[in-house]
Amino acid sequence: MLSQSEKLGKEKVSTLLLKMSLPAIIGMMVNSLYNVVDTIFIGRGVGPMAIGGLAIAFPIQMLTMGFAQLVGIGSASAVSRNLGANNTERADHVAGNAYVLIIGISLIFATIGLLFTDTFLKVFGATPGLMPFARDYIRVIFLGSVFFSFTMATQYLIQAEGNAKIAMTSTLIGALLNIALDPLFIFGLKAGIKGAAYATIISQFASFVFIISYLYSGKSSLKVRLHHLKPRLEIIREIFAVGASAFTRSTTNTIFSIVINNSLRIYGGDIAITIFGIVNRIIAFLFLPIMGVVQGMQPIAGYNYGAKKIDRVKEVVKLSIIASTVIAILGWIMGQSFPQVIIMAFTDDDSIITKGAFVFRMVIAMIPFLGLQFVGATLFQALGKAVPALVLSLLRQFTLLTPLILLLPRLFNLGLMGVWVSFPVADILAVIITGFLLKHEMRKINKEMAL
């Protein structure tokens, strides 16, 4: 009987991609759903300005996620390639080093965040009206960040060994528990936005306990023991080199959030920040399944590249592009057809609903084409090619969108409209550039394998 990792190199690619992606998609959808429900409860239970506070705090959470992706994606790529080469001992060393790194990094970041909370929030564009909400929320989130970071990082490792269902189950546990606890804390205990934060960290701890139980149940292909925890410089370098692209994407998301929140503060004020906070959560729910597809693709591509099965790498890339494009189109149709109805779930403020519907349609205008961009960036991570992965990770959010947000509002006195127009312009440019680089890399891989 084939092990979980051996299936990555022998099972039919389309079936394998479905098995690997579907749990990730379900997990991502449920995880995103809890973010949406969280925002709905806060908007209805605390008020629309509390959603603005979330919009300020959320990028700091994304930075925490960035550290988890730095270690998780970097180590997952190394684990899948080592399992593909039948080097299980080194795979265990990579996983052990990943454990130590993510715990250390997340503890340091949480400590700094708690000591300098207001400074963080001001940099991220907090106005006097939004500051109290953002502060109350993020300080609680910092307290539980180590559990969230460890769980997220090790989920990538579990996916790398071919067991996507366990990673999905962990996500489901946290998300469903959070959805259940939100109304209890916000409405039952009258804890306001702090209640939403407490519900989040309790749920993250439950996922953490489940992950630890699996890793040491004997069912995992990874057998991490004490000697595997000893830091090895060459492994740490490899983890950081490959994970740097994902971390850079999260870091540039952070820079992007600083730029857009401050631009919205200047051109539109609290309402504009609140509208973007709502739209951003909806977009994550509708289009995050694309990330589930590319997460399913990564271990398949990495394993088969390590095993020198280039045809399987090409096939999984093609199927991933098709699947992610279909998902993007379905989300786009929903968003363009019913924007007011969707936004009404968060608030009954007529001004926010009307303006938000226009913003939503504008921001998602070119998203149907973005599947190619996500697949391209993830493929280079899976192959362990740090430089092109870094370039593509930086492309949309940092290289294109952030400068456009700074530039377009000042052109022809576009103001706030210039901020919204920046999104479709950046999307279409990112797809064109990614398509060119992806085509070039696939030709290069074909030549390498022919030698």
N, C-alpha and C positions, 0 to 999 in steps of 0.2 A: 504493500500500500504506500502511495506517495505521501511524503510529508508536506506540510503547508508550503514550505519554501520550494520544494521540488516541483510542485504544481505550476509555479510561476514560469518554468521553462518547458513544460510538456503539455499542459492542458490547452484546449482550443482558445485562441486569443480573445475572440468575441465573448465567449462564455466566461473566461477568466476576468475580462474587463468588467462585465456585468456583475460578477460575484464580488469583485474588489470595490467597484464604484458604488453599487447600490447601497450597501451599508453606510459608506461614507456620505452619500447623498442624503439618506434618511437621517443620519446623525447630524449633518450640517443643517438640514431643513428644520429639524426639531430644535437644534441649538439656536438657529436664527429665529425660530418661532418664539422661543422663550425671550429673546431680546425684544421682539415685536410686542409680545404680551406684556412684558415688563414695562415697556414704554407706554402701552395703552393704559395699564393700571396706574402708572404714575401720572399720565395726562389726565385721566378721569378722577383719580383719587387725590392728587396734589395740585394739579393745574398745568396749563400749557408752558408756563415759564420754567417749571421743573424739567420739562423735556429739553428746554434750552440748556439747563444745568447739566443734563445728561450729555448733550452734544459737546459740552466743554470737557466733561470728565472722560467720555468714551475714548478719545485718542490716547489718553494716558493708559487706559486698559489695553489699547492696541499695542502700546509700547511694551507692556508686560508680555503680551502675546508674541511680540517680536523676539524677545529673549528666548521664549519657549520654542519658537520656530528656528531660531539660530542653532540651538542645540538639537532639537528634534529632527528637523529636516536634514541637517548636516550629518548627524549620526545615522539616520535612517538610510540615507544614500550609501554610506559606508557599510552598514549592516547588510543591505540587500545585495550589494556587489560581492561582499565576502561570503555570504551564504551561497550565491551563485557560483563562486569559485570553490565551494566546499571547505572554506576556512572558518569553521564554527568557533574556534578558540578566539580568533581575532575579533569576530563579531561580538562575542561576549565581552571582550575588553572594551570595544567601542561603546557598548550599552552601559557598562559600569562607569566609564568616564563620563558618559552623558548624564547619569544620575547625579554624580558629584557636581558637575558643572551647573546644572539647572537649579539645584538646591542652593548652591553658593551665590549664583548671580541673582536669583529672585529674592533672597534674603537681603542682599545689599541694596537692591533697587527699592524694596518695600521700606527699608529703614530711611533711605534718602527721601522717599516720597512723603513719609509721615513727618519728617523734620522740616520739609520745605513745601508743604501743601499749597499754601496761598501763592507762593512764587511760581510754582508749576502752573496753577490755574490762571494767573494773570498773563503768563506767556501764551497760554492757549486761547486767549481772547475773552476771558470772563469779564463781564460787565458788573457793576455794583448790584444790579437786579438779579443776575444769575449766580453770583459768587456763593451765596449761602447754600443753594441747592447743590451746586457742584462740590463744595467742600464737604458737606454732610455725607454725600454719596461716596466720593473717592477715598476718604480716610478709612471707611469700613472695608472697602475693596482691597486696600493695601494690606489689611490684617490677614486676609485669606489668600493673598496672591501666590504664596509658595505652593499651596496645594493645587491651584489652577495651573501654574507653570509646569510642575512635575507631571501632572496628569496629561496635559497637552503634549509635552515633549515625548512622553513614553507611548502615547497613542500612535505617533509616527513610527516608533520602533516596532510596535505590534503590527502595524500595517506592513512594515518592511519585511516581516517574517511571513506575511501572507494571511494573517488572521484579522481581516477587516471587521468581522462581526463583533469581536471583543471591543475594538475601538468604538464602534457604533454604539454598543450597549452602554459603555461608559458615558458617552455623550448623552444618550437617552436618559440615563439615571439622573444626571445632573440637571438636564433641561426640564424634564417632567416634574422633578421635585421642586425646582425653582418656580415653575408655573403654579404648582399647588400652594407653595408657601407665600407667594406674592400677595394674594388677597388677604391671607391671614395676618401678615405683618402690616400691610398698608391700610386695610379697612378694619380688620378685627382688632388689632393692637394699636391702631392709630399712630403707627411709627413713621408715617410719611415716606420720604425718599430714603431715609436711613433704613427703614424696614425693607425696602426693595434691595438694598445693598446686603443686609443681613441674610435675606433669602438666597441671594446669589452665593455668598461665601459658604453657607451651610450646604448648599447643593454641590458646590465644587469639592467640598471635603468628602461628601458621599461618593463622588466619582473617583476621588483619590483612593479611598479605601477599597473600592472595587478593583481598580487597576493593580494595586499592591497585591491583593488576594490572587489575581490571575497570574501575575509575574512569578509568584512563588508557590503556585499550585502544582507545578510539574508539567503543565500543559503547554507552556511556552517553549518555542525552539531556543530561546535565549536562556542560558543558565548562568546568571550573574552571581558570582560569589565574592567574598571579601577581597581576594587578591585582584579581582577585575576592577575594583574601585580605585586602585592605585593610579594616580594620574600619569599618563604617558604622553610626552610632549608631541610625538609624531601623530598620535591619534587626535589630540586636541587641535593641532594645526589643521588636520584634515577636516574635522568637524566644523571648525570656524571658516575654512576656505570654501567649503560647499554650502554651509548654512548662511554664509555672509550675504548671499543674494536674497534669501528670504528675510533675513534681519534688516537688510538695507531697504527692502520693500516696506517693511513695517516702520522703519525709521523715517523713510521718506513720506510714508503715510502720516507720520507724526508732524513732520515739517509742513506737509500739505495742509493738515488740520490747523496748524498755527496760522498759515497764510490765509486759508479760506475763512476761518472764524474771525480773524481780525479784519479781513476784507468785508465780510458780512456785517461786522460791528460798525465799520465806517460807512458803508453804503446802505445798510438796511436796518441796523439795530437789533434789539432782542428778538423781534418777530422773525427777521430773516434767519437768524441763528436757529430759532425754534423750528422753522419750516425745514431747514436743511437737516436738522436732527431727526425729524419725522421721515423725510424722503430717504435719508441715508439708511434708516432701519428697514424701510420697505424694500429698497434696492437689495440689501443684504439678503432678505428673505426670498425674493424672487430669483436672484441670480447666483446666490452662493452654491446651489447645487453644481454649478460649473466647477467649483473648487473640489467638490466630491468626485467628479469625473477625473480630474487631473491627479487627485490624490490616489485614486485607484490605478491610474496609468503609471505613476512614478515607480512603484516597486517592480511592476512588470517590465518596464523599459530598462530599469537599472539591473535587474537580475539577468535579463537576456543579453544586455550589452556586455555584462561580465562573463557570460557564457558564450559570447561571440555568435549569437543567433540574431543577426541583423534583420532578417526578414520579419521576425516577430516584433522587433523594435519598430520597424516601419509600419507594420499592420496596426499595432496598438496606437501609434500616433495618428494614423488616418481615422481610426474608429473614434478616438477621443475628440478629434476636431469636429467630426460629424455630430456626435452626441452633445457636445457643449454648445454647438451652434443651434441645434434644435431646442435645447433648454432655454437659451438666450432669446430665441424668437418667441417661444411661448410666454415667457415673462414679459417681453416687450408688448405683445398683443394685449395682455391683461392690463399692463400699466397705461398704455395709450387709450384703452377702451373705457376703463372705470377709475380714473384717478381720484375724482371727488369722493366716490363711495369708499375707496380704500382709506383716504385721509380722514374721513368722518369717523372712523373707528377710534382715532386718537383724540379728537377734540370736536366740540360743537361750535367753535369760533368760526363764524362765516368768513371772516377775512383770511384766516389761516387756511381754510378749506379751499377757497377760490384761488388765492395766490399759490398755494401749495400744489394744486392740480396743474397749473401752468409750469411750475418749476419741475415737477416730476416728469412731465412729458418732454421737457427740454433736456433734462439730464440723461434720460435713457434713450434719446433719439438714435444713437449709433451703436447701442449695446449689442444688437444681434450679431455684429461682426467680431465681438471681443473674444469669442471662444478660441480663435487661432492664437491670440496674444497670450492667453493663460496656458495653453498647451505648449507653446514655444518656450516660455520661461521655465516651465516645470520639466520639460524634456532635458534641458541642459543641466538642471539640478540632478536629475536621475542619472545622467551620464557622468556626473562628477566634474563637469566642465564649468569651473567657477566663473571665469571671466565673461563668457556670453550670457550665463545665467544672471550675473550681476547687471550686465547692460540691459537685458530685457526686463529685469525686475525694477530697474530705475526708470524705464522708458515712459510709461503712461503717466504715472502719478507725479514723478519728480522732474524728469527731463522735459516733458511736454505740458502737463496740466498746471503745475505750480507756476511756471513763468507766464502762461497764458492768463491765469487768474490775476496776476500782478499787472499784466500789460493791457488786456482787452478793456477793462473798466475805464482806463484812462484814454482809450482811443475813441474819438468822435463823441466824447462825453457819454459813453454807454453806461457807466456807473454799474448798478446792480445787475443789469441785463448782461453786461460783459462777463460777470462771474458765471452766470448760467450758460452762456454761449460757449464758454471755454471747454465744457465737458464733451459735447459731440465733436468739436474740432480736434481735441486731444485723442479721442477714441479712434477716429478714422486714420489719423496719422500713425498711431501706435500699431494698428493692424497692418498697414502697408509696410512699415519698417520690419516688423516681426516676420511677416511672410517672406520677405527677401532674405533675412538672416536664417530662417528655418530651412528654406530651400537650399541655401549655400551649405549649411551644416550637414544636411542629409546626403548631399553629394560627397562631402568630405568623408563622412562615415563609410560610404560605399567604397571609396578608394582605399581607406584604411583596412577594411575587411578583405579587399581583393589582394592585398600584399601578402 
